[in-house]
Amino acid sequence: MKGTEVLVEICRKGVTLPEYKNEWDAGMDVCSAEEVIIGPGETIVIPTGLKFAIPEGYEIQVRPRSGITLKTPLRISNSPGTIDSGYRDELGIIMTNISEVCSYDEETLLPLDSHGNRKGIYKIEKGDRIAQIVLQQVPRIQFKQVDSVADYGNNRGGGFGSTGI
């Protein structure tokens, strides 16, 4: 399948280009470009060693990897993150360790492939897959001001949680 061309610069040594693991995958994994330690309650930016020139009318969305979210307390803080077509600096992944306390010895560094959602200090190795990116087309919004939106379409009613659990 032919894709949309996105120019990429590798700006750190030892970094490889993201790639689709399967033919119909929506996202590509991106990796840490360096070793980082993230303690309980910390939020850090993890460098990827990648810079993009995204075509106008597109964005790259940064999303969590489901295995990391399920098995660890590490979270992509602004998910989905948006990389705009005009951004040319290095892609950094904003990650938070939502552990409140260490349930293991303070000296123990937990690997990214930990299981059981263990609370503690995590060590992310250079080359660990930390997030995924998805290219999305971005239609432009053209607002038309009206006196009341209630006159248009159907109002399902309710707000947060209004459809139940």
Rosetta blueprint (number, residue, H / E / L):
1 M L
2 K L
3 G L
4 T L
5 E L
6 V L
7 L E
8 V E
9 E E
10 I E
11 C L
12 R L
13 K L
14 G L
15 V L
16 T L
17 L L
18 P L
19 E L
20 Y L
21 K L
22 N L
23 E L
24 W L
25 D L
26 A L
27 G L
28 M E
29 D E
30 V E
31 C E
32 S L
33 A L
34 E L
35 E L
36 V E
37 I E
38 I E
39 G L
40 P L
41 G L
42 E L
43 T E
44 I E
45 V E
46 I E
47 P E
48 T E
49 G E
50 L E
51 K E
52 F E
53 A E
54 I L
55 P L
56 E L
57 G L
58 Y E
59 E E
60 I E
61 Q E
62 V E
63 R E
64 P L
65 R L
66 S H
67 G H
68 I H
69 T H
70 L H
71 K H
72 T L
73 P L
74 L E
75 R E
76 I E
77 S L
78 N L
79 S L
80 P L
81 G E
82 T E
83 I E
84 D L
85 S L
86 G L
87 Y L
88 R L
89 D L
90 E E
91 L E
92 G E
93 I E
94 I E
95 M E
96 T E
97 N E
98 I L
99 S L
100 E L
101 V L
102 C L
103 S L
104 Y L
105 D L
106 E L
107 E L
108 T L
109 L E
110 L E
111 P E
112 L L
113 D L
114 S L
115 H L
116 G L
117 N L
118 R L
119 K L
120 G L
121 I E
122 Y E
123 K E
124 I E
125 E L
126 K L
127 G L
128 D L
129 R E
130 I E
131 A E
132 Q E
133 I E
134 V E
135 L E
136 Q E
137 Q E
138 V L
139 P L
140 R L
141 I L
142 Q L
143 F L
144 K L
145 Q L
146 V L
147 D L
148 S L
149 V H
150 A H
151 D H
152 Y L
153 G L
154 N L
155 N L
156 R L
157 G L
158 G L
159 G L
160 F L
161 G L
162 S L
163 T L
164 G L
165 I L
